[in-house]
Amino acid sequence: MSDTPPKKPMLLDWDTREPPPPEAPRMARRPPPPPETVSGPTPADVPPVPDLDLPQGQAMLAASRIATVRTSRLGRFAGWVFGTLLVFVLSVAAVDFVTSLLTRNSLLGAVAFVLIGTAVVTGLALALREWWAYVRLERLDSLRESAIAARASGDLKAARRVVGALEKMYGHRADLRWGRARLSERQAEVFDVDGLLGLAENELLVSLDQSARREIEAAARQVAAVTALVPLALADVATALYANLRMVRRIAEIYGGRSGSFGSVRLLRRVFTSLIAAGAVAMTDDLLHSVAGGGVLSKVSRRFGEGMVNGALTARVGVAAMELCRPLPFHAAPRPKVTNLISRSLTGLFDR
């Protein structure tokens, strides 16, 4: 037997390691709590703070409110009753005056009778002119609606009737003589509605659009100048009303409306009503350039900034009047832009 002790078996490293502890069971994550609902208004609901430095065109806003004032039925009935009573009292007083004057002096009575008769005939002529102006405005509306219907339905016969009515309405206009001649020569070659109405628009209405643009530029220049230079409280409002009324009347005359005094007031009311309904008597995208210029000018003078914005709103009223008075809607010819009209009308008036 050998005296050497037996060798111990060699242990490897991994045999001496202790087994890892068992992993703890993972807890399921809870969903995050829902956000707390706020009962009161949030910051997103609060309206933005108005910029008091930017001009707002207060004169034109006041003019639009004055032009669109509507009375109640009772007020209109009361106006009709009192107006009729006033006419009746004046008529009786005139008859008594003439008859009493005839009994005292036949010559003076005859002169009074002739003068009163002339006044009555003049009043009837004015009423007839107002009625005829109203009829012409209605005819423009009818032509525009007929053109829209013909374009929508593709009715070539209806489009030719519209073009014939346009030629008849502008038959006495010497400034449209060449346009009527070219339209007569070329309309037989056109066999689609869009081409025929576009031809009539280009030959007859483009030159009238230029005249209407000049009227708009003149009115915007006048309103802007008076607002900027006249420091009286109500002068800018009165000027805005007068300039817009005259501009609307001239635009109607350019397109063949020949609106009278009451017809012009009615047309101006229609223009302001349509703009207010569309939210256009305010600062929107097509007035950003003008408002920016007015804001810069308002740093120098508040009146200059208000003048620029009032001029821009006047130009917008003029474009709306063009759309209401034009016998054909804008399709082939481009619709005027307010920024272009303002940049041309205020060139040299304000250094922009």
C-alpha positions in Angstrom: 0.0 0.0 0.0 1.1 3.5 -0.7 1.3 6.2 1.9 0.3 9.0 -0.4 -3.1 10.5 0.4 -5.8 10.3 -2.2 -6.2 13.4 -4.4 -9.3 15.5 -3.9 -11.4 16.1 -7.0 -10.9 19.5 -8.6 -13.8 21.8 -8.3 -14.6 24.2 -11.1 -15.5 27.8 -10.5 -19.1 27.5 -11.5 -19.5 24.7 -9.1 -18.7 26.9 -6.2 -21.2 29.7 -7.2 -24.4 30.0 -5.3 -27.5 29.8 -7.5 -29.1 33.2 -8.2 -32.1 34.1 -6.1 -35.4 33.6 -7.8 -36.8 36.7 -9.6 -39.6 38.5 -7.9 -42.9 38.4 -9.8 -43.4 41.6 -11.8 -46.2 43.8 -10.8 -48.7 44.8 -13.5 -48.4 48.5 -14.3 -51.4 50.6 -13.4 -52.8 52.9 -16.1 -52.1 56.6 -15.4 -55.0 58.3 -13.7 -57.2 60.3 -16.1 -56.6 64.0 -16.2 -58.7 66.0 -13.8 -61.5 67.9 -15.5 -61.5 71.6 -14.9 -64.9 73.0 -14.3 -63.9 76.6 -15.1 -62.7 78.1 -18.3 -59.3 77.1 -19.6 -56.6 79.4 -21.0 -57.6 78.3 -24.5 -61.1 79.5 -24.0 -60.1 83.0 -23.0 -60.3 85.5 -26.0 -57.1 87.0 -27.1 -56.2 90.4 -25.8 -57.0 93.0 -28.5 -54.1 95.0 -29.9 -55.1 98.5 -29.1 -52.3 99.9 -31.2 -53.8 98.7 -34.5 -56.4 100.9 -36.1 -59.9 99.4 -36.5 -61.6 101.6 -39.1 -64.1 103.0 -36.6 -65.6 105.5 -39.2 -66.5 102.7 -41.7 -67.8 100.5 -38.9 -70.1 103.3 -37.7 -71.2 104.0 -41.3 -72.1 100.4 -41.8 -74.2 100.4 -38.6 -76.0 103.6 -39.7 -76.6 102.3 -43.3 -78.1 99.0 -42.0 -80.4 100.3 -39.4 -83.8 98.7 -39.9 -87.0 100.0 -38.4 -89.8 97.8 -37.1 -93.1 97.3 -38.9 -94.8 99.7 -36.5 -92.2 102.4 -37.3 -92.6 101.9 -41.0 -96.4 102.1 -40.7 -96.1 105.2 -38.5 -93.8 106.8 -41.1 -96.3 106.1 -43.9 -99.2 107.5 -41.9 -97.5 110.7 -40.9 -96.1 111.2 -44.4 -99.5 110.7 -46.0 -101.0 113.1 -43.4 -98.4 115.7 -44.2 -98.9 115.5 -47.9 -102.7 115.7 -47.4 -102.4 118.8 -45.2 -100.0 120.5 -47.6 -102.3 119.7 -50.5 -105.4 121.2 -48.8 -103.3 124.3 -47.7 -102.2 124.8 -51.3 -105.7 124.5 -52.7 -107.0 127.0 -50.1 -104.1 129.3 -50.9 -104.7 129.2 -54.7 -108.5 129.6 -54.4 -108.3 132.5 -51.9 -105.6 134.2 -54.1 -107.8 133.8 -57.2 -110.7 135.5 -55.5 -108.5 138.5 -54.6 -106.3 138.8 -57.6 -106.8 136.6 -60.6 -103.3 137.2 -62.0 -101.5 136.3 -58.8 -103.8 133.3 -58.4 -102.9 132.1 -61.9 -99.2 132.4 -61.1 -99.6 130.5 -57.9 -101.6 127.8 -59.7 -98.9 127.4 -62.4 -96.1 127.2 -59.8 -97.9 124.6 -57.7 -98.8 122.6 -60.8 -95.1 122.7 -61.9 -94.0 121.6 -58.4 -96.5 118.6 -58.6 -95.3 117.6 -62.1 -91.7 117.9 -61.0 -92.4 115.6 -58.0 -94.1 113.1 -60.2 -91.1 113.1 -62.6 -88.7 112.5 -59.7 -90.9 109.7 -58.5 -91.0 108.2 -62.0 -87.2 108.5 -62.3 -86.7 106.7 -59.0 -89.1 103.9 -60.1 -87.2 103.6 -63.4 -83.9 103.4 -61.6 -85.3 100.7 -59.4 -86.4 98.8 -62.5 -82.9 99.0 -64.1 -81.3 97.7 -60.9 -83.7 94.8 -60.9 -82.8 94.1 -64.5 -79.1 93.8 -63.6 -80.0 91.3 -60.9 -82.1 89.4 -63.3 -79.4 89.2 -66.0 -76.8 88.1 -63.4 -79.1 85.3 -62.1 -79.9 84.2 -65.6 -76.2 84.0 -66.5 -75.5 81.9 -63.4 -78.3 79.6 -64.2 -77.3 79.2 -67.8 -73.7 78.5 -66.8 -74.8 75.9 -64.2 -77.1 74.1 -66.6 -75.0 74.5 -69.8 -78.0 75.9 -71.7 -76.5 77.6 -74.8 -79.9 79.2 -75.8 -80.3 80.8 -72.4 -76.7 82.1 -72.6 -77.4 83.6 -76.0 -80.5 85.3 -74.6 -78.4 86.8 -71.8 -75.8 88.1 -74.4 -78.6 89.5 -76.5 -80.0 91.4 -73.5 -76.5 92.7 -72.7 -76.1 94.0 -76.3 -79.5 95.7 -76.1 -78.9 97.3 -72.8 -75.5 98.7 -73.9 -76.6 99.5 -77.4 -76.6 103.3 -76.8 -73.1 103.3 -75.2 -70.6 104.9 -77.5 -67.7 103.7 -75.3 -68.7 100.1 -76.0 -69.1 100.4 -79.7 -66.0 98.4 -80.6 -66.7 95.8 -78.0 -70.2 95.2 -79.4 -68.9 94.9 -82.9 -66.3 92.3 -81.9 -68.9 90.4 -79.9 -71.3 90.4 -82.9 -68.6 89.1 -85.2 -67.3 86.3 -82.9 -70.3 85.0 -81.0 -71.6 82.9 -83.9 -68.3 80.9 -83.7 -68.8 80.0 -80.1 -70.9 76.9 -79.2 -70.3 76.5 -75.5 -71.8 78.4 -72.6 -68.6 79.3 -70.8 -66.9 80.5 -74.0 -69.9 82.7 -75.0 -70.4 84.3 -71.6 -66.6 84.7 -71.3 -66.5 86.5 -74.7 -69.3 88.8 -73.6 -67.5 89.5 -70.4 -64.2 90.3 -72.0 -65.6 92.5 -74.8 -68.3 94.4 -72.8 -67.4 94.4 -69.1 -63.6 94.6 -68.8 -63.6 98.3 -69.8 -66.4 99.0 -67.4 -64.5 97.2 -64.6 -61.6 99.6 -65.1 -64.0 102.6 -64.7 -65.5 101.1 -61.6 -62.0 100.5 -60.2 -61.1 104.2 -60.7 -64.3 105.2 -58.8 -63.3 102.9 -55.9 -59.8 104.3 -55.8 -61.1 107.9 -55.7 -63.6 107.1 -52.9 -60.9 105.3 -50.8 -58.5 108.2 -51.3 -61.1 110.7 -50.2 -62.1 108.7 -47.1 -58.5 108.1 -46.1 -57.5 111.7 -46.6 -60.4 113.2 -44.6 -60.0 110.7 -41.8 -56.3 111.5 -41.5 -56.4 115.2 -41.9 -59.7 116.4 -40.4 -59.7 116.1 -36.6 -63.5 116.6 -36.2 -65.3 113.9 -34.3 -68.1 113.0 -36.9 -66.4 114.4 -40.0 -64.9 111.0 -40.9 -68.2 109.2 -40.4 -70.2 111.7 -42.5 -67.4 111.6 -45.2 -67.4 107.8 -45.2 -71.2 107.7 -45.7 -71.2 110.3 -48.5 -68.2 108.9 -50.3 -69.6 105.3 -50.2 -73.0 106.4 -51.3 -71.6 108.4 -54.3 -69.3 105.5 -55.1 -72.1 103.0 -55.2 -74.2 105.3 -57.3 -71.4 105.8 -59.8 -70.7 102.1 -60.0 -74.4 101.4 -60.7 -74.4 104.0 -63.4 -71.2 102.5 -65.0 -72.8 99.1 -65.3 -76.1 100.6 -66.6 -78.1 100.8 -63.3 -78.6 104.6 -63.2 -79.7 104.4 -59.6 -81.6 107.4 -58.2 -81.3 108.8 -54.7 -83.4 106.2 -52.9 -82.1 103.5 -55.2 -78.5 104.4 -54.2 -79.4 104.3 -50.5 -81.1 100.9 -51.0 -78.1 99.6 -52.9 -75.7 100.8 -50.3 -77.8 99.1 -47.6 -77.7 95.8 -49.7 -73.9 96.1 -50.0 -73.4 96.7 -46.2 -75.9 93.9 -45.4 -74.1 91.4 -47.6 -70.7 92.3 -46.1 -71.9 92.1 -42.5 -73.6 88.8 -43.2 -70.3 87.5 -44.6 -68.3 89.0 -41.8 -66.4 91.1 -44.2 -66.6 94.5 -42.5 -63.7 93.5 -40.3 -60.0 92.8 -40.4 -59.6 89.6 -42.5 -56.9 88.1 -44.8 -57.3 90.5 -47.7 -56.8 93.5 -45.4 -53.7 92.3 -43.6 -51.3 94.3 -45.7 -53.4 97.5 -45.3 -53.8 96.9 -41.5 -50.0 96.3 -41.2 -49.4 99.6 -43.0 -52.0 101.3 -40.9 -50.3 99.9 -37.8 -47.0 101.4 -38.8 -48.6 104.7 -39.6 -50.5 104.7 -36.3 -47.1 104.7 -34.5 -46.6 108.1 -36.0 -50.2 109.3 -36.1 -53.3 107.5 -35.0 -55.4 109.4 -37.5 -53.2 108.3 -40.4 -53.6 104.7 -39.4 -57.3 105.0 -39.2 -57.4 106.7 -42.5 -55.6 103.8 -44.2 -57.9 101.2 -42.7 -61.0 103.3 -43.6 -59.8 103.5 -47.1 -59.3 99.8 -47.2 -62.8 99.1 -46.0 -64.2 101.6 -48.6 -62.4 99.6 -51.3 -64.0 96.4 -50.0 -67.4 98.1 -50.2 -66.7 99.1 -53.7 -65.7 95.6 -54.8 -69.0 94.3 -53.2 -70.9 97.0 -55.1 -69.2 95.8 -58.4 -70.4 92.3 -57.7 -74.0 93.4 -57.1 -74.2 95.8 -60.0 -72.3 93.7 -62.6 -74.7 92.0 -65.0 -72.3 89.0 -65.3 -70.4 87.5 -62.3 -66.7 87.5 -62.3 -65.5 84.4 -64.3 -63.3 85.2 -67.3 -62.1 88.5 -65.9 -60.3 88.5 -62.5 -62.0 89.8 -59.4 -60.4 93.1 -58.1 -58.3 92.7 -55.0 -58.6 95.1 -52.1 -54.9 95.3 -51.6 -54.2 96.3 -55.2 -56.9 99.0 -55.1 -55.5 100.4 -51.9 -51.9 100.4 -53.1 -53.0 102.3 -56.2 -55.4 104.7 -54.5 -53.1 105.7 -51.6 -49.9 106.0 -53.6 -48.5 109.4 -52.8 -51.1 110.1 -50.1 -49.3 108.1 -47.4 -45.7 107.2 -47.7 -45.9 103.4 -47.2 
